[in-house]
Amino acid sequence: MSVLVVSEKPSVASLLSKVLGANKRNEGYYEGNGYIVSYCIGHLVGLAEPEEYGGVYAEKPWKVENLPIIPQQWKFSVNKSTKKQFDVLKKLINSKEVTEVVNACDCGREGECIFKYVYSAANCKLPIKRLWISSLEESAIKSGMENLRDGAEFDNLYASGLCRAKADYLLGYNLTRLYSAVYRTFLSVGRVQTPTLSMIAERDEKIRNFVKEKYYMVGLQLDDGSAVLENSKFFDIAQAEKIKSDCDGKSATVTEIKREHKTVNPPRLFDLTGLQREANRLYGFTAQNTLNYTQNLYEKYKVVSYPRTDSQYITEDMAATANGIIGIIFSKIPLYAEVDFEPNIERIIKNSAVTDHHGLLPTAELARINIDELPDGERKILLMICNKLLCATADKHEYEAVTATIECGAESLCGGHSFVSKGKTIINDGWKAIERKFKNDDSDENDSNNSLDIAENQTFSNVDCSINEKWTSSPAHYTEDTLLSAMEFAGNSDYEPDSDIEKRGIGTPATRAATIETLIKRGYVERKKKNIVCTEKGANLIKLVPESVKSAALTAQWETKLQKIANGEYSADDFMTEIEDFTRKLVADNSTASGDSNAFCELSVVVGVCPSCGGEVIENSKAYSCGKRCGFVIFKNIAQKAISVDIAKQILEEGRTDKISGFKSKAGNNFEAVLAVMDDFSVGFDFTQNTKIKNKVQRRKK
């Protein structure tokens, strides 16, 4: 008898098999020592495509009258490209030798769905145990296997994940088909991507409409410093010149000195979004880059904890572990050798703020690797996570803030004017010293001494008063850093990390990077250096969709409800009823064109005539496809060969190409072939050199 352990990826299965002693390798699984270890390859099973429900849902081109698509009985389908591995798992699951199944997929909502979809599709009835760990270190795996949890504990998490998938399905498929049919071109609309696009479009619109204005500030030059007129921001230069006239060459007196002891608390540990934001600021990494690097550090090198976390704290029972890791950091990273440091682990402990996973930490495996041998991206991310742990457990940054009020021009007709001079004296550098050492940057004036050598009642004679000319600044374009922040706090900008206010946002730490990449792939936004800006296509789309579809606040409310489903605090059925009703209303209210129904026509490059339906074949980012959505498509990359516009035009005009070289087989061998329109109007290789297809296309054109 054996226990079947199912991981999310082959690499994790390989690691688990070594720890569990399942050393015999077979096709798609390992076995030995009473265990069988197999794996998914991402989503082996998913929600069935609309076409699989048959009837009008399979019709092309898409029609408004065939919407909405709301399945009464949801179906699942096996991914054709990975069916072989599903068949392996199904056979193992139903083997009489297997008595229990362990879900060892990633510890989160997505991992729960990946496993349960396969479990259900294989008609499994065996009891489920859950391996729930935050590290892939050998010790963590062994401890997790010794303390397996009942799979039923995670039923609510699965319900949340399934609701999320169904909601994305209903809104994505219905709205994409609706807007594509109404505006006669492919338009992708989604529950998360469209509100995100709307935020970018709104910011870009503010920048376009911004008109800069000149303003003036008045200041005094003192013996060894300067002072600025309180609340001085004059748009009328006459006002500034009047004050300069009152004060220039006159005496000035210090009337008040205010001293305040201030502290800046250490930062919290990284959650995934925080790590992605800071990596973008420091190194220009995209959110997806950072996720990939961190996932490698977790899976391949096992030197960081589970990446897809939304917590910035640890629990009480982890105090000794965190303290031990800090010791390893000091022994492994010479940068901190001279730092006088006594960690305060209490600062990062908050049991109530840790649900599925704790904040990002290095693991004890750090002691056994050579950091300098890591790839550049992984090395930088690992050092960031190490540094954040040190900063988070270091002393507060303490300083004395000094504010001097200086009166000048009292002898003028309108009386004196109050100027302010500010200084700062650091009392305890605390965590800021560690941060500066990591960044190798001592240039930040906000974190350095700027002592104010000034006394109350001190007088300055014959002062120089000047006017500084400035301009108002436009809003800044979103960067990946600021966009991630906007997505994270879309539901409530007044969120405070240590308050009882519930954090709401668009998407999750695990999905935000993918959302940004999807918008770029669809051609709705683009990267311009570090900025993320809306394209004309994206701006046009946002003008068409109703407020309810692009509302960040509404999407954030749904995300909150999904989290409550995971916590057992909200009904999955109620959530789905809300989404279904919302979908029906959207389809009913937006079934005819609004605004410019030709908004996308001028953005489309027409390549030729569709051989299937006679419509226009339009170039997009990935293919040349029929604008009537009949299903005809010529992909831009076939067998690793780029298909140019000229090649596509020849296919459309003649039904076939001349012989083309540069194709590459799955085995990596180069070959040459003819591309042709087949009998079913697909485009594929024709090695027969027959002319039947060419004649068929010519008849269609006639």
N, C-alpha and C positions, 0 to 999 in steps of 0.2 A: 504494500500500500504506500502511496506517495502523496505529498502535499504539492499542489501546483501553485507556483509563485509567478504572477504576471506583472512584468514591468512595462513602462511606457515606451522605452527605447532599447534597441539591441545592446548599446554600450552599458546601460545600467544592468541589463540581464547578465552580461558577461561578468560584471563586478559582483553581483549578488551570487552568481554560481560559484565563484571562487571562495567567497566567505562561507557559503553553505556547504561546500564540499561536493557540489554537483558538477563533477569534472568531466563527465563524458559528453562530448559534443555531438549533437544530431542535427538534422535539417530543421532549423527553426526553434530549437530548444536545447537545453542542457539537462542532464539527469545524473543522479547519484546521491548517496547518503540519505535516502528517503525523500528527496526533493526532485521535482521537475521545474525548471526555471525557463519560462518562455517570455515572449514580449509582443507588444503591439508595435506598429510603426506609425506613431501618431494616431490619427483617426482611421482605424480599420473599418469602422462602421459609423454611419451618420444618418441624419434625417434624409429621407428619400426626396429626390428632386420632384418638382411639380409634375413633370412628364410621367413619372412613375405612378401617378394617381389616374392616368389615362384621360380619356374624353377630351373636353375642350382645353384642358390644361396642357395637352401635348400639341395643340395647334400652333402653327407659325404662318405668318407673323402674329405676334401677340395682339390680342384685341381687348379693348376696355370691357366689352360685354361679358367676357369670360372671367372677370374678376368680381369679388375677391377670391383668393385661394385660401380656404380655411378648412383643413382636414378634420373630419369628424373622428376618424381613427388614424392616428399618426403612424406612418410607416418608417421603417429603417431600411437602409440598403448598404450592402458591402461595397467598399471602395474597390473598383475593378483592378486598379494598379497594384493593390496589396492583398488581393483575394487569396493568394497562395498562403500567406502567413495567417490570414483568418482561418483558412481551412485547417492549418496545423493546430491553432488554438482550439478550434471547435472539436477536433478529434481528441485532443488532450483533455478538454473539459468533460467530454462525454465518455472518457475511458473509465472502465470499471476499476482501474488501478488507482485513480485519483479519488481521494476521500474528502478533500477540503481545498478551497481556493483562497489564496492570499492576494489581495489587491495591493501591489507594490508600485502602482503608477504614481506620478508626481502628486505630492500631497497638497491638493487644492481642488477647486471646483472643476477645472478642466480635466485633471487627472481622474477624478471620480467619474466623469461622464465617459471618458475614453474606455475605462474598464467596464462600466455598467452597460454601455451599448453593446460591447462584445459579449458580455455575460448573457444579456437578454437575447441577442441574435442567435446565440448558440443554444438557446433553450436550457440553460443551466439551472439546476435546482439545488446545487450543493451549498453548504453553509459558507459564508464569506468572512474572512478575517482581514483586518486592515493593518498594513505596515505603515506607520505614521512617524516619519523621522524628518529632521531638518538638516541632516548631514549625511553624506555618503562615505564617511569614514568607516573602517571595519568595525571599530568599537560601537559606533552608533547603529550600524546594521545588526550586529549581534544583540545589542540591548533591545532594539526594536522587535526583532524576531522572538526574543524571550518574553516580550510584553505586547504581543499582538492584541489589537483592539477588535471588538465586535463590529463587523461591517455595518450593522444596523445603526450604529452611532452616527453614521455619515449619510443616512437616508435624506435628511433635510438638505445637506450640502448638494447631493445629487439632484434633488428636486429643484434647487435654485439654479443649478447648471442647466438642467433640462428646460426650465422656464426661460432662461436667458437665450438658449439655442432656438426655442420655438418663437420667442418674441422677435429675435433677429430674422428668423425665417419669414414670419408673417409680414413684418414691415418691409424687409429687404426685397423679397420676391414680389410682393404686391405693388409696392411703390415703384420699384425698378421697372416692372412690366407696365404699370399705369403710365408713368411719365415717358417711357420709351414709345408706347403706343400713341399717346396724345401728341407728342412732339416729333414723332417719326424719325427718331435716332436713339441709339442706346444711351440711356441715362441711369447711372447707378445711384440709388437713394437708400440710406440705411439708418437704423436706429441710433447709432453712435457716430458714424462718419459724417452724416449731414449736419448735426448740431456743431460738430468740430469745424467743418467747413464754414459754417455760418459765422462762427467766432472769428475765423481768419478773414473772411470777406468783410465783416463789419469793421475790423481793425484797419484793413486796407482802405476802406471807404473813408474812414475818419482821416487817414493820412492824406488821401487825395484831396479831401475838402478842406484841409487845414490851411489857414492863411497866417503866416508868421507876422508878428507885430513887434515893433521896436519898443523897448522900455528902458528906463534909466534908474540907476541906483546911486545914492549919494554916500560918500565915505570920507573919513578923516585919516590923515597920516599922522601918527603920533611919533614919539622919539624912537621907540624900538618896536612899533607894532602899528596896528590899524584898527579902525572901528567902523561899523556900518550903521547907517540910520535905521532905527527900528521900523519895521513894517514899510520899508521904502521900496516901492516898485511903481514908478511914475510913468504913465504913458504920455503925459504932457510935459515936454522938456521945460516949459516955463516954470512949472512947480519945482522941478529939480534945481533950476538956475536960481530961483528965489532963495532956496535953502542954502545953496552954495554962497550966495551973496551975503546972507546973514552970518555965515560961519567962517568963511575963508579969511585967514589972517587974524582971527580972534583967539581968545583963550578958551580952554576947555577944562572942566573939572570932573574928577571921578566922584560921583555922588553916592554910589552903592556898589558893594562887592558881595556877590552871592556865591557861596561854596556848597557844593552838593557831593555827597559820596554816592557813586553809582556803580552798579555791577552789570555785567553781561554774562548770562548763564551759558554754560557749555552747550554745544549743539546736541541733539539726540542722535542715536544710531541711524544709519541709512535704512530706509525702506527702498524698494526698487525705484519708485518714481524720484525720490530724493537723489539716489545714486545717478540716475539717468540725467537729471537736471544738472548736477554738479559736473559730471563728466562732459556734458555739452559745453558748459562754461569754461572748464579748464582746458579741454583737449579738442573740442569741436566734434566729439563723437555723436552720432545720431542715437536716438533712443534704442533703435534696433541693434546698432553696433554694441552698445553697452549691455543690452540683454544677452546678446550672443557671447560676448566675452565673459560675462558673469556666469552664464550657463556652462561654459567650458570649465571655468574655475570650480564649479560645483560638481559637474559630472566627470570630466576628464582628469582634473588634478586633485579634486576633493579637498580644496583648501579654503572654501567658503561655504557658508550654510545656504539653505534653500533660497534662491534669488527672488521668487515671485511673492514677496511678502509686502504687506501694507502696514506692518508694525515697526516702531522705532525703539522698542524696549525689549527686555528679557524678563523672565520670571525669577522668583526668589531662589528656586532650586538650581539655577544656572550660575549663581554668583561665583562659586569656586572655579567653574569652567572658564568663565570670562577672565577671572584673575590670572589663571594659568596661561591663557592665551596672551595676555598682556606681557607676561614674562617672556614668552617665546618671541614676541615682536621686538622686545628690547635686545634679545640675544641674537636675532637674525638681521636686524636692520641697523647698520652703523649710524644712520642719520640721527638716531635718538640716543646715542651712547652717552652724551654729556647732559642729557635732560634730567633735571632733578624732579622726580615724579613719584607720587604716592597715590595710586588709583583709588577713587571713591566709587565703588561698584553700585552703591545705593542709588546713584544718580540715574542709572539706566534700568532700574528695576521698577516695573509697574505691571503687576499681574493682570489687572483689568484691561490693559491695552494690548495684550497678547491673546489672539484668538487661535487661528490656525498655525501661525508661525511667528517666531520672534524676529527682531531686527537682524539685519545682515551682520554677520561676524566672520572673522577668519576662524579656521578650525585648527586643531592640534597638528594636523598634517603639515602645517606651515613649517614645523621644525624639521621635516624630512625632505624638503624640496630646495632647489637652488633657484631663488627668485630671479636672478639675473638671466637664467636660461629660459624663462617663460617668454612667449611671444609678446611683442611690445604692448598691444592692447590689453591683454590679460594681466601683464605685469603692472600697468598703470592702475587698472581697476582694483587689483589686489592691494596695492599700496594705499589707494584711497580708502578702502574699507578698514585697513589696519590703522591708518591715521585717524579715521573718524572714531574708532573705539577709544584711542588714547585721548582725543579731544573731549569726547563725551564723558570720560571719567576723571578729567583733570579739574583743577580749581577754577572757580569763577574768575573772570577778568574784572579787576577792580580799579577804579580811578576816581580822582577828584575833579569835578567839572567846576570851573570858575567863570562867572559871568560878571563883567564890570559894566555899569551904566555910566555914561559920560555925557554931561550936559555942555552944550556949546551954543554961542550966539544969544545969550540971555539978554544982551543989551539991545537986541533988535526990537522993532515995534511989535512983532508977533510973539516975542518971548523966545526961550531957549528950545533947542531941539535935542532929543535923546538919541545917543548913539550907543551901540553895544559892541564890546570886545569880548571874545571867548578864548579860554585856554583849557588845557587838560594836563593833569599830572598822573601818571600811572602809579598805582600803589602795589598791585600784584598782577603781573602779566597773565598768569594762569594759562588757560587753554589756548589763548591767542599766540603764545610763544611757540607752541607745538605746531599750530596751523601755519605760522609764518615760516618755520623751519621746513615744513613739508613743501610749501610753495616756493621756498627760497626767495622770499620777497620781503624786504624791510622798507618798502617804499610807501606803504599804506599810511597816509597821514592820520587817518581816523584811529589807528591803533598805536600811534606813537606819542611821545611826550611833546606837548606844545604849551609849556608852562607860561603863565601870564604874570610877568613881573610888574605889578602895579599895586598901588595902595589907595585906600579910601581918602578922599579930600586932596589927592594929588592933582596938581594943576599943570597944564601944558599951554604954553603961550605961543602965539603966532602960528596956529596949526594950519596945515594945508588941507583944504576941502576940495574934493574932486567929484566929477560925475562920470560914472562908468556906463557905457552904452551896451545894451544886451538885446537879445532877441528871444521871443518865446519859442519853445521847442515843440515840434509835432510829436504825436504818439509814436512809439517805436514799433516797427514790424515785429511780429512774433518770431522768436527763435525757438528751437526745439525745447530749450529750458523754459521759457516763459509760456509756451503753448502747453507743455505738460502741466505746469502749475495751474493754468487756466482750466484745463480739463479736470484736474484733481479737485478744484474748489468751485466748479461751475454752479453747484447747487446752493452754496452759501459762502459768500465772501467774508463773512464775519466769524468764520471758524477760528477757534483758538485751540492749539494742540493740547493744552492741559485743562481745558474746560469740559463741561458736560455737553457742549454743542456737538451734535453728530456730524461727522464729515461726510459730505455727499459730493459726487463728481460724475463726470462722463467716463464710462468704461472702468476698467480695473488696472492695477499696476501691470498685470500680465498682458493686457490687450491694447493699451494706449499706443505703444510703439507700432503695432500692426495696423492700427487705424490710420496713423500718419502715413505709413508706407502705402496703404491702400489708396489714400487720396492722391498721392503722388503718381502711383501706377495708373490711376484712372484719368490722369491729366487735369485734375481739378486744382491742385496746388503744385508748386515747384520750389525747390531750394535755390536761393540766390545768395551764395556765400553762406553765412550762418542764418540768414533769414528764411522764413517760410511764408510765401506769398501766394495769393489766389491768382489763378489764370483767368483769362476771359471766359473760358468754358465754365469754370467753377463759379464765377461771379454771376453768369447768366442763369445757372441752375438755381442758385440761392434766391434769385429774384422770383422764380416760379413757384417754389415750394411754400406751403402755408406756414405760418408762425409755429403751429403746433408740431410740425415735423422738424423744424430747425431749432426748437426751443431747448437750450442747454439745461434750463431749470427742470423741465418736464422729464428729460432723459435722466437727469440726476436723481429725481424722485423715484423713477423706476429702478435705478441701481440700488437705491436705499431699500426698496421693497424686496429686491432680490437678496440683499444681505439679510433682511429680516426673515425671509423664507429659510435661508441657511441656518439662522439661529432658532428656527421654530416659532417665530413671533408673527408670521403672516401666512395666509393660506395661498398655496400655489394655484388652486382652482380659481380663487378670486382674482389673482394677478392675471391669469390667462383670459378670464372673462373680460377684464378691463382692456387687455391688449386686442382681443378679437373685436370688441365693440368699437374701439378706436380705429382699427383697420377698416372695418365696414364703413364707418363715417368718412374716413379719408377718401376712400375710393368713390363713394357717392358724391362727395363735395368737390372732387377735383378731376372728374371724368371728361371735362372739356378744357380746351386750351385757354389760358389767361395770359394777358400781356402779349408779347411778341411771339407768335407761334413759330416763327422762322428764326428764332434767336440762335439756333445752332447750325443753321444751314450754311452760313458764310464761313463757319469754322471747319466745315467738313471738306476734305479733298476727295472729289469723285474720281475714281480710277477707271471705271468702265461700267458695263451693263451686266447684271446678274444673269448667269445662264439658266438659273432655276426659275425665277419669277419675273425677270425683266426689270427689276428695280435697279437703283443705283448702288454700285459697290463703293464703299467709303473706306478710306484709310483711317485707322486709329492706332493707338500705341502698340498693340500686339498683333494686329492682323488687318487684312482687307476684307471687310464683311458687308453683307447686304444691308442696306439702310432700312429695308422693309422687314428685317428680322426673320427672313424665311429660313435661315439656318445655313445659308451658303457662306463659306469662309475660306480664305487663303491665309494661313498663318505666316507671320513674318520670319519665323525661324523653323525650318524643316530639316530634321536630321543634322542639326548644328550648322546648317547653311542659311545665311541671311538671304531672304527673298526680297529683291528690290522692287520698286514700282514698275520698272520696265518689264521684269519677269511676270509680275502680276497682270500687267496689261496684255502681254502676249498670251497668257492663259485665257483671259477673258475674250480676246479677239479671235484666237485661233483654236482654243480648246486644248492646246498643249504647247509645250516649249520645245526648243531645240535641246539637244543633249547638254546637260549641265554637270560640271564637275564640282568637287568640293564638299559633297555629302559625306557624312561619317556614320558608320554603323554603330550599334551598341557595343560591339567588341572593339571599337576604336579604329576600324579600317576605313580608309577613304574609298569612295566609289562615285561613279557618274551615272546619271539616269535622266529620263524625261519626266517632267511633271505634267499631269493631265487631269481634266475633269472627267470623273468616272460616271457610270450609269446612274448612280444614286446622287450625283451632283456633289460628291466629296472630291477633294483634290488629293491625288496620291501619285505614286510612282507607276509609270507605264513602261514595262520592259519589252512589250510586244511590238511596238512601233506600228500599231494598227491605226487606221484613219477613221474608224467608226465614231469615235468621240469627237474628233474635229468636225465632222459633218453634222453631228447632233447639235453642237454649239452654233454652227452657222445657220442651221434651220431655225433655232431658237431666236437668233438675232433677226432673221427675216420676219 
